[in-house]
Amino acid sequence: MSATPDIRVHELNLYQQYFDLVAAGRKTTEVRVKYPRLENLAVGDHIRFSVKGTTESCLVRILAVAEYPSFEALLDCEGAAHVNPTSTREQQLANIRAIYGPEKEALGALAIRMELI
């Protein structure tokens, strides 16, 4: 399915375990650091998630974008089950912080609510 001209498509990579959850429709919130290149994410935009080094991809529609001061605040407000239904909140916090160090978390955390297209 190709996006219509007025819909922006953002390209983002995911680790295989998280990609599988998104592709199955089980992961409905993606967590990202608030990098400048992600500041223009908007409701209605699409994200094509890919697994780096593979041809696997899936397309989602952004339903909402929320900003939080920390990953902990994000998980508390968004609900850990929406971010990863297979891990506890504590496991998720450790996993996210293993990917993004404290200097990245200090930039702010984004919760991207989405639905599989």
C-alpha positions as CSV (number, residue, x, y, z in Angstrom):
1,M,0.0,0.0,0.0
2,S,1.5,3.4,-0.9
3,A,0.7,6.5,1.1
4,T,-1.3,9.3,-0.5
5,P,0.8,12.4,-1.4
6,D,-0.3,14.4,1.6
7,I,0.6,11.7,4.1
8,R,4.2,11.7,5.3
9,V,6.0,8.4,5.7
10,H,8.8,8.2,8.3
11,E,11.3,5.4,8.1
12,L,12.5,3.9,11.4
13,N,14.3,0.7,12.4
14,L,13.3,-1.7,15.1
15,Y,15.0,-4.6,16.7
16,Q,13.5,-7.9,15.6
17,Q,11.7,-8.7,18.9
18,Y,9.9,-5.3,18.8
19,F,9.2,-5.4,15.1
20,D,7.5,-8.8,15.5
21,L,5.2,-7.3,18.2
22,V,4.4,-4.3,16.0
23,A,3.8,-6.5,12.9
24,A,1.4,-8.6,15.0
25,G,-0.5,-5.6,16.2
26,R,0.4,-6.3,19.8
27,K,2.8,-3.3,20.3
28,T,0.7,-0.1,20.0
29,T,3.1,2.4,21.5
30,E,6.7,3.0,20.3
31,V,9.2,4.7,22.6
32,R,11.8,7.0,21.1
33,V,14.1,9.8,22.3
34,K,13.0,13.2,21.2
35,Y,15.6,13.7,18.6
36,P,15.2,16.8,16.4
37,R,14.4,14.7,13.4
38,L,11.4,13.2,15.2
39,E,9.9,16.6,16.2
40,N,7.7,16.7,13.1
41,L,5.9,13.4,13.7
42,A,2.2,14.1,13.5
43,V,-1.1,12.3,13.9
44,G,-2.1,10.7,10.6
45,D,1.5,10.3,9.4
46,H,2.7,6.8,8.7
47,I,5.9,5.1,9.9
48,R,7.5,2.2,8.0
49,F,9.3,0.1,10.5
50,S,12.1,-2.1,9.2
51,V,14.5,-4.6,10.7
52,K,18.0,-3.4,9.8
53,G,19.7,-5.8,7.4
54,T,16.5,-7.5,6.3
55,T,13.7,-6.8,3.9
56,E,11.1,-7.1,6.6
57,S,8.9,-4.0,7.0
58,C,5.4,-3.0,8.2
59,L,3.4,0.2,8.0
60,V,1.6,1.9,10.9
61,R,-0.5,5.1,11.2
62,I,0.3,7.5,14.0
63,L,-2.7,8.0,16.3
64,A,-1.0,10.3,18.9
65,V,2.4,11.6,19.9
66,A,3.1,12.5,23.6
67,E,6.2,13.9,25.2
68,Y,7.5,12.9,28.6
69,P,10.5,14.0,30.7
70,S,11.7,10.4,31.3
71,F,11.1,6.8,30.2
72,E,9.7,6.1,33.6
73,A,7.1,8.8,33.3
74,L,6.2,7.6,29.8
75,L,5.7,4.0,31.0
76,D,3.6,5.1,33.9
77,C,1.3,7.3,31.8
78,E,1.1,5.2,28.6
79,G,0.9,1.7,30.3
80,A,3.8,-0.7,29.9
81,A,1.5,-3.3,28.2
82,H,1.1,-1.0,25.2
83,V,4.8,-0.6,24.8
84,N,5.7,-4.3,25.2
85,P,3.0,-6.8,26.3
86,T,5.6,-9.5,26.9
87,S,7.7,-7.7,29.5
88,T,7.2,-6.2,32.9
89,R,7.5,-2.5,33.4
90,E,10.8,-2.9,35.2
91,Q,12.2,-5.1,32.4
92,Q,11.1,-2.6,29.8
93,L,12.6,0.3,31.7
94,A,16.0,-1.6,31.9
95,N,15.7,-2.5,28.2
96,I,14.9,1.0,27.0
97,R,17.7,2.5,29.1
98,A,20.2,-0.1,27.7
99,I,19.4,1.2,24.3
100,Y,19.3,4.9,25.2
101,G,21.8,6.2,27.8
102,P,21.0,9.0,30.4
103,E,22.2,11.7,28.0
104,K,19.7,10.6,25.4
105,E,16.8,10.3,28.0
106,A,17.6,13.9,29.0
107,L,16.5,15.0,25.6
108,G,12.9,13.8,26.4
109,A,11.0,10.7,25.6
110,L,8.3,10.3,22.9
111,A,5.4,7.9,23.1
112,I,4.1,7.2,19.6
113,R,0.7,5.6,19.7
114,M,0.0,3.7,16.5
115,E,-2.1,1.2,14.6
116,L,-1.0,-1.3,12.1
117,I,-2.2,-0.6,8.5
